[in-house]
Structures are given as structure tokens and as C-alpha cells.
């Protein structure tokens, strides 16, 4: 095995990477969508958008990976960013750079890799869009020009700021940001959600505007004989469903198994109920096709959130408003200031 050397412009490359503000932020649908397209088009089990820091490879988006980070010393993408074009490894067992690599000889047992460098500020290679397989492939078996087209879409997204990487003195721009992410889903954890809410409410207090909050409560049970990782797999799928209905300006976090909080930058009741209806239907459809059993689906939400209400009181109110298990699946308790109504999001 050969460790990837540093690039000739490493300091400039790292500066370009940091300028994106994307390191150690949650998954975002705008990037996840591209990895899903790559994974489905090439019919491979793994696709990822990876960013290469000094000593690690970290995935901003990934399909088919349970870990978001690996040491740079064993990364395939650490080699790929040194190339001017796509790097293709048809069978890693036969490549001296990877033949004894832990990712090849142990789990996940990688064989095929194709990755194209992603250019950040000043054309520096900050990461890759890549596809991987545990089976070897010849480069001629795939139309890899499509991967280049998808990489161009990633690079376009790198130019746009979202609520997660805006350069505005955000408290998320701290060295402890990795501690604010959930290990299973890649979303914000409880501490991350609280920090993000504090920042958002401060911004609204200063410059105006509205936002909506929603609590999604999904109770599910696993069939007899399910392995220990099965609940985590369901949790990740639920996170992907949530990301799939959010706008790029919105975000979400998880506060427990089947428990999610959504922060939506729109105080409009109709828009909120449309988003939550779509989510509820996708959750019902997922469990209809999955061995896990949907035991409960309740949602609570508030629009036009007042900054006069303390953050702890707001979260407690949202939690208290969650419909009980005796309510039909897809019931939403919707609060607009002091007006409260119940909405049935699912049709029978």
C-alpha cells in the first residue's frame, strides 16, 4: 500500500477547502441527490462526495457508507485529488497503491473505484465525486463521462452558501462542530439543533423574518431476528426521506430513535403542511415496503415562531403538542402563535 502524498499546493488547497465552510456539516439534499444519481446510474453500491483535509477524508454526502470519515493515509480519494482527470482503479487488489489497503483486504472489501477531482476556489482540488464497488470493473464497462457531468453539478453547488455554511459569524463555525453531528444519520444532534436554533432566532430578532419548526415522531418496531444494526439502518432511511423534502435553506436534526426536528425557513402554513404531507406519505410508503413495522407517526409544528418565547419553552411546547399513539398515523398538531389545530396529513 502507498499512502497518498500531499499535493504540490497543499496550503492553498486547504485554504480553498476551508473557504467552503462545508467540513463537519450535516448531509444536505442538494449533495445527496447527486450521489443518489451516481449510485443508481452506475449500479454500484457506494457513491460519495468526499472532502480531503490534512489527515482525513470526510464525506459531505454518501450512499452506501456507514462511516463518514477515514484516515487520509488509506483513502482512495487522497490519490484522486492529485490527478488532473478522473482516476479509475479497476481492481484494487492488482494496484500497488491499494493492494494491502485495509479498505481492500478487510471490510468493506473495495475493488473498483472511479473518482474525479472537485475544484474549489482558485481551481484547487478539494475533494472528489466517486463511485465504488466490491466487485472489479473494467473502465470500458461504464460511461464514465456521466461522472464528469455530475461532478460539474457538485462544483456548482460548492459556489452557493446554505444555512449550514454561510459565513456570518455562525456559532457552527467552531472547532467542536464535529461533536454536534449525529453519528448514525449525519444530521445535527440535540446540541447541534439547539445551537442552530439559537443562531437562527438571534438573526430573526435582528433582521426580522419567520421560520417554522416541526417535530416528527416515528415509532417503529423491528421483526424478530433483525440484526442489531437494523434500527440504525431505518433511522438513516428516515433521515434521507426528511432531507428529500427540505429546501436547501432548511435543515434537520435527530433527538432520538425515530425523533427528528426540522427547522424550516418559511413561516407559511400552506407551504409547511405541504412539506409535512409529502414527508408523511413517503414515510408510510417506506414502511409499506420494509420489514420494520410503523407503529406510530405523529407530527407537531409551529409557524410564525415568536422570539419572545424562550428556546426551552418552545421545544417543550413542540414536544408536548405531539399527537399521542391513539391518534391516526400522520396526524399533525399545528400551532400558529396561540391558534392550534389538528390536521390529518394522510389519506386512507
C-alpha positions as CSV (number, residue, x, y, z in Angstrom):
1,X,0.0,0.0,0.0
2,X,1.1,3.5,-0.8
3,X,0.0,6.5,1.3
4,X,-1.2,9.4,-0.9
5,X,1.4,12.2,-0.9
6,X,0.4,15.8,-0.3
7,X,-0.4,17.9,-3.3
8,X,2.1,20.4,-4.6
9,X,-0.2,23.3,-3.5
10,X,-1.4,21.8,-0.2
11,X,-1.7,25.0,1.8
12,X,-3.6,26.7,-1.0
13,X,-5.8,23.6,-1.4
14,X,-6.6,23.5,2.3
15,X,-7.5,27.2,2.3
16,X,-9.9,26.6,-0.6
17,X,-11.4,23.7,1.3
18,X,-12.0,25.7,4.5
19,X,-13.4,28.6,2.5
20,X,-16.4,26.4,1.5
21,X,-17.5,26.1,5.2
22,X,-18.7,22.6,4.5
23,X,-16.5,20.5,6.7
24,X,-18.4,18.7,9.6
25,X,-21.8,19.9,8.5
26,X,-24.8,17.6,8.1
27,X,-25.9,15.9,5.0
28,X,-27.8,18.2,2.6
29,X,-30.2,17.0,-0.1
30,X,-28.6,19.2,-2.8
31,X,-25.5,17.0,-2.5
32,X,-27.2,13.7,-1.5
33,X,-29.3,13.9,-4.7
34,X,-26.2,13.9,-6.9
35,X,-24.7,10.9,-5.1
36,X,-28.0,9.0,-5.5
37,X,-28.0,9.7,-9.2
38,X,-24.4,8.4,-9.5
39,X,-25.1,5.3,-7.5
40,X,-28.2,4.5,-9.5
41,X,-26.8,5.3,-12.9
42,X,-23.7,3.2,-12.4
43,X,-25.5,0.5,-10.4
44,X,-22.8,0.4,-7.7
45,X,-23.3,0.1,-4.0
46,X,-21.4,3.2,-3.0
47,X,-21.2,6.8,-4.2
48,X,-19.8,9.7,-2.2
49,X,-18.8,13.4,-2.3
50,X,-15.6,13.4,-0.3
51,X,-13.5,16.3,1.0
52,X,-9.8,15.9,1.8
53,X,-8.5,17.6,5.0
54,X,-4.9,17.4,6.3
55,X,-5.2,14.0,7.8
56,X,-8.7,12.6,6.9
57,X,-11.2,12.1,4.1
58,X,-14.6,13.2,5.1
59,X,-17.9,12.7,3.2
60,X,-20.2,15.6,2.7
61,X,-22.7,13.2,1.0
62,X,-22.7,9.4,0.8
63,X,-24.8,6.5,-0.3
64,X,-23.8,3.0,0.9
65,X,-21.3,4.1,3.6
66,X,-21.8,3.8,7.3
67,X,-18.7,5.8,8.2
68,X,-18.3,9.4,7.0
69,X,-14.6,9.7,7.7
70,X,-11.4,7.6,7.1
71,X,-7.8,8.5,7.5
72,X,-6.3,10.3,4.5
73,X,-3.4,7.8,4.6
74,X,-5.7,4.9,3.4
75,X,-8.1,6.9,1.3
76,X,-8.5,6.4,-2.5
77,X,-9.6,10.0,-2.9
78,X,-6.4,11.2,-1.4
79,X,-4.7,9.8,-4.6
80,X,-7.5,11.0,-6.9
81,X,-7.1,14.7,-5.9
82,X,-3.5,14.6,-7.2
83,X,-4.8,13.8,-10.8
84,X,-5.9,16.4,-13.4
85,X,-8.6,14.0,-14.7
86,X,-10.6,11.0,-13.4
87,X,-8.8,8.3,-11.6
88,X,-10.0,4.7,-12.2
89,X,-9.0,1.6,-10.3
90,X,-10.4,-1.4,-12.0
91,X,-9.3,-3.9,-9.3
92,X,-7.7,-2.6,-6.2
93,X,-6.1,-5.9,-5.4
94,X,-3.9,-5.5,-8.5
95,X,-2.9,-1.9,-7.9
96,X,0.3,-1.4,-5.8
97,X,-1.2,1.7,-4.2
98,X,-4.1,-0.2,-2.7
99,X,-3.3,-4.0,-2.7
100,X,-2.7,-4.1,1.1
101,X,-5.1,-1.3,1.9
102,X,-7.4,-2.0,5.0
103,X,-10.4,-0.9,2.9
104,X,-9.5,-3.6,0.3
105,X,-8.4,-6.5,2.5
106,X,-11.0,-6.0,5.2
107,X,-14.5,-4.5,5.3
108,X,-15.8,-3.2,3.0
109,X,-13.5,-5.1,0.6
110,X,-13.3,-2.4,-2.1
111,X,-12.3,-3.5,-5.6
112,X,-13.5,-0.8,-8.1
113,X,-13.0,2.9,-7.7
114,X,-13.6,5.9,-10.1
115,X,-13.2,9.4,-8.7
116,X,-13.0,12.8,-10.3
117,X,-11.4,15.8,-8.5
118,X,-13.7,18.6,-7.4
119,X,-12.4,22.1,-7.9
120,X,-12.9,24.8,-5.3
121,X,-11.6,28.3,-5.1
122,X,-8.7,29.1,-7.4
123,X,-9.2,25.7,-9.1
124,X,-7.7,23.8,-6.2
125,X,-8.7,20.1,-5.8
126,X,-10.6,20.0,-2.5
127,X,-12.2,16.5,-2.9
128,X,-13.9,14.1,-5.2
129,X,-17.1,12.7,-6.5
130,X,-16.5,9.0,-6.6
131,X,-18.2,5.6,-7.1
132,X,-17.0,2.4,-5.6
133,X,-17.9,-1.3,-5.8
134,X,-16.8,-4.5,-4.0
135,X,-16.6,-6.2,-7.4
136,X,-13.9,-5.3,-10.0
137,X,-15.0,-3.5,-13.3
138,X,-13.3,-2.6,-16.5
139,X,-13.4,1.2,-17.3
140,X,-15.0,0.4,-20.6
141,X,-18.0,-1.2,-18.9
142,X,-19.3,2.2,-17.9
143,X,-20.0,5.6,-19.5
144,X,-17.7,7.4,-17.0
145,X,-18.3,10.7,-18.8
146,X,-21.5,10.9,-16.9
147,X,-19.5,11.1,-13.7
148,X,-17.7,14.2,-15.0
149,X,-21.1,15.8,-15.7
150,X,-22.3,15.0,-12.2
151,X,-19.1,16.4,-10.8
152,X,-19.8,19.7,-12.6
153,X,-23.1,19.8,-10.7
154,X,-21.3,19.3,-7.4
155,X,-18.9,22.1,-8.2
156,X,-21.8,24.4,-9.0
157,X,-23.3,23.7,-5.6
158,X,-20.0,24.4,-3.9
159,X,-20.4,28.0,-5.1
160,X,-23.7,28.5,-3.1
161,X,-24.0,29.2,0.6
162,X,-26.7,27.4,2.6
163,X,-27.9,27.9,6.1
164,X,-25.2,25.4,7.1
165,X,-22.1,27.0,5.6
166,X,-23.0,30.7,5.5
167,X,-20.0,32.9,6.6
168,X,-21.8,35.1,9.1
169,X,-20.2,34.6,12.4
170,X,-22.3,31.5,12.8
171,X,-21.7,29.6,16.1
172,X,-21.4,26.5,14.0
173,X,-18.0,27.8,12.8
174,X,-16.3,26.3,15.9
175,X,-13.7,23.7,16.4
176,X,-16.2,21.5,18.3
177,X,-18.6,21.3,15.3
178,X,-18.0,17.5,14.8
179,X,-19.4,17.0,18.3
180,X,-22.7,18.5,17.1
181,X,-23.4,15.8,14.5
182,X,-25.2,12.5,14.9
183,X,-23.0,9.5,14.2
184,X,-25.8,7.4,12.6
185,X,-27.7,9.8,10.4
186,X,-25.2,12.6,9.7
187,X,-27.8,15.2,10.8
188,X,-27.4,17.6,13.7
189,X,-27.7,16.0,17.1
190,X,-29.6,17.6,20.1
191,X,-26.8,20.0,20.9
192,X,-26.4,21.0,17.2
193,X,-30.1,21.7,16.9
194,X,-30.1,23.9,20.0
195,X,-27.0,25.9,18.7
196,X,-28.6,26.3,15.3
197,X,-31.9,27.5,16.7
198,X,-30.1,30.0,18.9
199,X,-28.3,31.4,15.9
200,X,-31.5,31.5,13.8
201,X,-33.6,33.2,16.5
202,X,-30.9,35.8,17.0
203,X,-30.8,36.5,13.3
204,X,-34.6,36.8,13.1
205,X,-34.6,39.1,16.2
206,X,-32.1,41.4,14.5
207,X,-33.3,41.4,10.9
208,X,-36.9,40.1,11.0
209,X,-38.4,37.2,9.1
210,X,-40.1,34.0,10.2
211,X,-39.3,30.3,10.5
212,X,-41.3,27.2,11.2
213,X,-40.3,24.2,13.4
214,X,-41.6,20.7,13.2
215,X,-41.2,17.6,15.4
216,X,-41.5,14.3,13.6
217,X,-42.2,11.3,15.8
218,X,-41.9,7.9,14.1
219,X,-42.4,4.9,16.3
220,X,-41.4,1.6,14.7
221,X,-40.6,-2.0,15.7
222,X,-38.2,-4.5,14.1
223,X,-39.2,-8.0,13.1
224,X,-38.0,-11.0,15.1
225,X,-34.5,-11.9,14.2
226,X,-33.4,-8.5,12.9
227,X,-29.7,-7.8,13.4
228,X,-28.5,-5.1,15.9
229,X,-27.8,-2.6,13.1
230,X,-31.3,-2.8,11.6
231,X,-32.8,0.1,13.7
232,X,-29.8,2.3,12.7
233,X,-30.5,1.4,9.0
234,X,-34.1,2.5,9.4
235,X,-33.0,5.7,11.2
236,X,-30.7,6.6,8.2
237,X,-33.5,5.9,5.7
238,X,-35.8,8.2,7.7
239,X,-33.2,10.9,7.7
240,X,-32.8,10.6,3.9
241,X,-36.6,10.9,3.5
242,X,-36.6,14.1,5.6
243,X,-33.7,15.6,3.6
244,X,-35.6,14.8,0.4
245,X,-38.5,17.1,1.2
246,X,-36.5,20.0,2.6
247,X,-35.4,23.1,0.7
248,X,-31.6,23.7,0.6
249,X,-32.1,26.6,3.1
250,X,-33.7,24.3,5.7
251,X,-32.1,21.7,8.0
252,X,-33.0,18.9,10.4
253,X,-31.6,17.1,13.4
254,X,-32.3,13.9,15.3
255,X,-33.0,13.8,19.0
256,X,-33.5,10.0,19.4
257,X,-34.6,6.9,17.5
258,X,-37.4,8.0,15.2
259,X,-37.4,11.5,16.6
260,X,-36.5,14.4,14.3
261,X,-36.7,18.2,14.5
262,X,-37.0,20.2,11.3
263,X,-36.0,23.9,11.0
264,X,-37.8,25.4,8.0
265,X,-37.1,29.0,6.9
266,X,-40.7,29.7,5.9
267,X,-43.5,30.7,8.2
268,X,-46.2,30.0,5.7
269,X,-48.8,27.5,7.0
270,X,-49.7,26.1,3.5
271,X,-46.1,25.5,2.5
272,X,-45.4,23.8,5.8
273,X,-48.4,21.4,5.6
274,X,-47.5,20.6,2.0
275,X,-43.9,19.6,3.0
276,X,-45.1,17.6,6.0
277,X,-47.8,15.9,4.0
278,X,-45.3,14.8,1.4
279,X,-43.0,13.5,4.2
280,X,-45.7,11.6,6.0
281,X,-46.7,9.9,2.7
282,X,-43.1,8.9,2.0
283,X,-42.7,7.5,5.5
284,X,-45.8,5.4,5.1
285,X,-44.7,4.1,1.7
286,X,-41.2,3.3,3.1
287,X,-42.7,1.1,5.9
288,X,-45.1,-0.5,3.5
289,X,-42.0,-1.8,1.6
290,X,-39.8,-2.5,4.6
291,X,-39.8,-5.4,7.1
292,X,-40.0,-2.9,10.0
293,X,-43.4,-2.1,11.3
294,X,-44.7,1.5,11.5
295,X,-46.3,1.7,15.0
296,X,-46.9,5.4,15.2
297,X,-46.4,8.6,13.1
298,X,-47.2,11.9,14.8
299,X,-46.1,15.4,13.9
300,X,-46.2,18.8,15.7
301,X,-45.3,22.1,14.2
302,X,-45.4,25.8,14.9
303,X,-45.3,28.6,12.3
304,X,-44.6,32.3,12.8
305,X,-42.4,31.4,15.8
306,X,-42.2,34.3,18.2
307,X,-38.7,35.3,19.5
308,X,-40.3,36.3,22.8
309,X,-40.8,32.6,23.8
310,X,-37.7,31.1,25.4
311,X,-36.0,28.4,23.4
312,X,-36.5,25.7,26.1
313,X,-40.2,26.6,26.3
314,X,-40.5,26.5,22.5
315,X,-39.0,23.0,22.3
316,X,-41.1,21.8,25.3
317,X,-44.3,23.1,23.7
318,X,-43.4,21.4,20.4
319,X,-42.8,18.1,22.2
320,X,-46.0,18.5,24.3
321,X,-48.0,19.1,21.1
322,X,-47.1,15.7,19.5
323,X,-50.2,13.6,18.8
324,X,-50.5,10.6,21.0
325,X,-50.3,7.0,19.9
326,X,-54.1,6.8,19.9
327,X,-54.3,9.3,17.0
328,X,-54.4,8.1,13.4
329,X,-50.9,7.9,11.7
330,X,-50.0,11.2,10.0
331,X,-51.8,13.5,12.5
332,X,-50.3,16.9,12.7
333,X,-50.8,19.4,15.6
334,X,-50.2,22.8,14.0
335,X,-49.7,25.9,16.2
336,X,-49.6,29.4,14.9
337,X,-48.9,31.6,17.9
338,X,-51.9,30.8,20.2
339,X,-54.1,29.2,17.5
340,X,-53.9,25.4,17.5
341,X,-55.5,22.9,15.0
342,X,-55.1,19.2,14.2
343,X,-54.6,18.3,10.5
344,X,-54.8,14.8,9.0
345,X,-51.9,14.6,6.6
346,X,-52.5,11.1,5.2
347,X,-55.4,9.9,3.2
348,X,-56.6,6.3,3.8
